[in-house]
Amino acid sequence: MVATYGIHWFRQDLRLQENPSLLSLSKKVDQIIPIYILDFNQRIGSTSKWWLEKSLISLYDSIKKHNGKLNIFAGDPEKIIFSILKNSNVKYVSWNRLYDPYSIKRDTKIKSIVTSSKIECDSHNGYLLNEPWNIKNKSGTFFKVFTPYWRHCDELLKLKNLKFKNTKISYANSKFKNEITIQDLNLTNKKEKWTKKIEKYWIPGESNAKLQLKKYISQKANNYSVGRDRPDKDLTSKLSPYLHFGEISALEVYDTVNIEKKIDPENKKKFLAELGWRDFSYNLLFHYPDMTHKPIQSKFNKFPWIKNAKNLSLWHNGKTGIPIVDAGMRQLYKTGWMHNRVRMIVGSFLTKNLLLHWKNGEEWFFDTLVDADVGSNSAGWQWISGCGADASPYFRIFNPILQGQKFDPDGDYVKEFVPELNNIPKKYIHNPWEMSMEDQKKYNFEIGTSYPAPIVDLKETRNRALSAFKTIS
Ligand SMILES: Cc1cc2nc3c(=O)[nH]c(=O)nc-3n(C[C@H](O)[C@H](O)[C@H](O)COP(=O)(O)OP(=O)(O)OC[C@H]3O[C@@H](n4cnc5c(N)ncnc54)[C@H](O)[C@@H]3O)c2cc1C
């Protein structure tokens, strides 16, 4: 008998376990041909490229352990998939769905052409807890507010059987004319030194995703509710890049945390709801496909944003003279990640105190974050700048001094990333410009020399932002 083959197209599901497309395909075919295609039209940031390279190496090795081979390609997925179909005995093509407008359009077209060539084409949910089109409110439309959205989703999840049965999968060891190596993808430039810094903080790959979840449950989960707001303490899961690249599924994270008896109900509920924000972001993106570049609240199209390349560059480089903002921006550049509380602080400072367009922040984050994600990033920026659905109101302007004093009370976070402030007494760590000349001398510190003076006056710019908001409200 001739063996039957099925293609599994890996995208943001770089894992072998709890992978619905792989599981479904394994029931239909003798062997699975695993492929990865670097699609040049798909948006990807520099730091994500670093993660992707490591993740592909890890996936390649895992498939090799199963006597198979991950076939790597670069270019137009439609052409590449068809060139494989022409030259092999493939009966099925399958993948896990993505929800950004570009992927939806591309995948719909490929599915329709594959199907019309009499080859079965299947797609699955391997990325979200609930898919956007399945979640509707009582009036049959989609939710624009998080709390009722999540209440509804959580109820549905509690009713579902989330257990996956991993079966033995047989992978093909195929060779294709146009396949290339992971190195050929040129995802990283070995001469660039910044990747060395990021390497100290992260180990991409499926097995590390599982370890990260285990570590979260055993060491952090019972302090999450309060700890998640403290950038000076390492109390969040840091699962975001693993979830973004699909090295672990959101359903597995949800289910593992949900059934864990050692986590108390309050902390459990809070964590699961945060996971819900990830789904909510894709719920918004699905219904507002332009939200990566257009405000959901259209009145913000007329908002008087200003352009100031110098201030933007100082924000990028963590040299604004506002310690908690600079610490956040430097944490991002050094580690490829920033604490959620600080993402909100630097976002509010950029869009409200500096009055720079939220898209400036969205683009910088997208290029520098290890977890850069079309859905969560644009939703996060629209939320903090006040122009999204269920957003923080524009008039709520974070005071970075008070935020710092509340969430980094000893200044440990600031000191870790802004070492110029190491010797400053706790009282001034979030507002060093308020130190007297006498104190500056005493601590061998000079504002404007040892560390920049604030680039803007916080009170004045707060009032300016409120006046700007009045022009559109
Ligand atoms: C301006 C801005 C931009 C952001 N950009 C991104 C992004 O590009 N990619 C990204 O994954 N997250 C983004 N977030 C959300 C959040 O900051 C990160 O998901 C979180 O900091 C990741 O750390 P963690 O894994 O330790 O989170 P935990 O607190 O441990 O949360 C667990 C998981 O829940 C999800 N999650 C938590 N909070 C949020 C949230 N507010 N929105 C969406 N998902 C959430 C993440 O997948 C996270 O891994 C952004 C937030 C803001 C304010």
The ligand as an SDF file (V2000), in Angstrom:
LIG
                    3D

 53 58  0  0  0  0  0  0  0  0999 V2000
    1.2010   49.1500   25.7550 C   0  0  0  0  0  0  0  0  0  0  0  0
    1.1470   47.6390   25.9520 C   0  0  0  0  0  0  0  0  0  0  0  0
    1.6450   46.7960   24.9680 C   0  0  0  0  0  0  0  0  0  0  0  0
    1.5900   45.3950   25.1400 C   0  0  0  0  0  0  0  0  0  0  0  0
    2.0950   44.5920   24.1480 N   0  0  0  0  0  0  0  0  0  0  0  0
    2.0190   43.2360   24.2900 C   0  0  0  0  0  0  0  0  0  0  0  0
    2.5140   42.3710   23.2720 C   0  0  0  0  0  0  0  0  0  0  0  0
    2.9890   42.8030   22.2130 O   0  0  0  0  0  0  0  0  0  0  0  0
    2.4490   41.0200   23.4960 N   0  0  0  0  0  0  0  0  0  0  0  0
    1.9120   40.4960   24.6430 C   0  0  0  0  0  0  0  0  0  0  0  0
    1.8930   39.2690   24.7930 O   0  0  0  0  0  0  0  0  0  0  0  0
    1.4180   41.2990   25.6020 N   0  0  0  0  0  0  0  0  0  0  0  0
    1.4540   42.6440   25.4680 C   0  0  0  0  0  0  0  0  0  0  0  0
    0.9730   43.4460   26.4730 N   0  0  0  0  0  0  0  0  0  0  0  0
    0.2680   42.8280   27.6250 C   0  0  0  0  0  0  0  0  0  0  0  0
    1.1310   42.4910   28.8580 C   0  0  0  0  0  0  0  0  0  0  0  0
    1.9390   43.5810   29.2050 O   0  0  0  0  0  0  0  0  0  0  0  0
    2.0150   41.2460   28.6480 C   0  0  0  0  0  0  0  0  0  0  0  0
    1.2490   40.1900   28.1150 O   0  0  0  0  0  0  0  0  0  0  0  0
    2.6140   40.7820   29.9830 C   0  0  0  0  0  0  0  0  0  0  0  0
    3.3770   41.8200   30.5600 O   0  0  0  0  0  0  0  0  0  0  0  0
    3.4940   39.5820   29.7310 C   0  0  0  0  0  0  0  0  0  0  0  0
    4.1480   39.1850   30.8860 O   0  0  0  0  0  0  0  0  0  0  0  0
    3.7880   37.8170   31.6080 P   0  0  0  0  0  0  0  0  0  0  0  0
    3.8150   36.7040   30.6220 O   0  0  0  0  0  0  0  0  0  0  0  0
    4.6690   37.6910   32.7950 O   0  0  0  0  0  0  0  0  0  0  0  0
    2.2900   38.0830   32.0490 O   0  0  0  0  0  0  0  0  0  0  0  0
    1.3860   37.4200   33.1790 P   0  0  0  0  0  0  0  0  0  0  0  0
    0.9630   38.5190   34.0890 O   0  0  0  0  0  0  0  0  0  0  0  0
    2.0300   36.2520   33.7820 O   0  0  0  0  0  0  0  0  0  0  0  0
    0.0800   36.9950   32.3750 O   0  0  0  0  0  0  0  0  0  0  0  0
   -0.0780   35.6950   31.7890 C   0  0  0  0  0  0  0  0  0  0  0  0
   -0.3660   35.8400   30.3070 C   0  0  0  0  0  0  0  0  0  0  0  0
   -1.5860   36.5360   30.1000 O   0  0  0  0  0  0  0  0  0  0  0  0
   -1.4900   37.3620   28.9370 C   0  0  0  0  0  0  0  0  0  0  0  0
   -1.6730   38.7630   29.3390 N   0  0  0  0  0  0  0  0  0  0  0  0
   -1.4370   39.3090   30.5480 C   0  0  0  0  0  0  0  0  0  0  0  0
   -1.7840   40.6120   30.5460 N   0  0  0  0  0  0  0  0  0  0  0  0
   -2.2230   40.8910   29.3000 C   0  0  0  0  0  0  0  0  0  0  0  0
   -2.7360   42.0720   28.6750 C   0  0  0  0  0  0  0  0  0  0  0  0
   -2.8830   43.2110   29.3380 N   0  0  0  0  0  0  0  0  0  0  0  0
   -3.0830   41.9960   27.3690 N   0  0  0  0  0  0  0  0  0  0  0  0
   -2.9770   40.8420   26.6730 C   0  0  0  0  0  0  0  0  0  0  0  0
   -2.5100   39.6860   27.2220 N   0  0  0  0  0  0  0  0  0  0  0  0
   -2.1460   39.7200   28.5200 C   0  0  0  0  0  0  0  0  0  0  0  0
   -0.1110   37.1440   28.3620 C   0  0  0  0  0  0  0  0  0  0  0  0
   -0.1890   36.1760   27.3380 O   0  0  0  0  0  0  0  0  0  0  0  0
    0.6790   36.6440   29.5570 C   0  0  0  0  0  0  0  0  0  0  0  0
    1.7760   35.8440   29.2040 O   0  0  0  0  0  0  0  0  0  0  0  0
    1.0190   44.8530   26.3150 C   0  0  0  0  0  0  0  0  0  0  0  0
    0.5270   45.7250   27.3110 C   0  0  0  0  0  0  0  0  0  0  0  0
    0.5890   47.0980   27.1280 C   0  0  0  0  0  0  0  0  0  0  0  0
    0.0510   48.0100   28.2060 C   0  0  0  0  0  0  0  0  0  0  0  0
  1  2  1  0
  2  3  1  0
  2 52  2  0
  3  4  2  0
  4  5  1  0
  4 50  1  0
  5  6  2  0
  6  7  1  0
  6 13  1  0
  7  8  2  0
  7  9  1  0
  9 10  1  0
 10 11  2  0
 10 12  1  0
 12 13  2  0
 13 14  1  0
 14 15  1  0
 14 50  1  0
 15 16  1  0
 16 17  1  0
 16 18  1  0
 18 19  1  0
 18 20  1  0
 20 21  1  0
 20 22  1  0
 22 23  1  0
 23 24  1  0
 24 25  2  0
 24 26  1  0
 24 27  1  0
 27 28  1  0
 28 29  2  0
 28 30  1  0
 28 31  1  0
 31 32  1  0
 32 33  1  0
 33 34  1  0
 33 48  1  0
 34 35  1  0
 35 36  1  0
 35 46  1  0
 36 37  1  0
 36 45  1  0
 37 38  2  0
 38 39  1  0
 39 40  1  0
 39 45  2  0
 40 41  1  0
 40 42  2  0
 42 43  1  0
 43 44  2  0
 44 45  1  0
 46 47  1  0
 46 48  1  0
 48 49  1  0
 50 51  2  0
 51 52  1  0
 52 53  1  0
M  END
$$$$
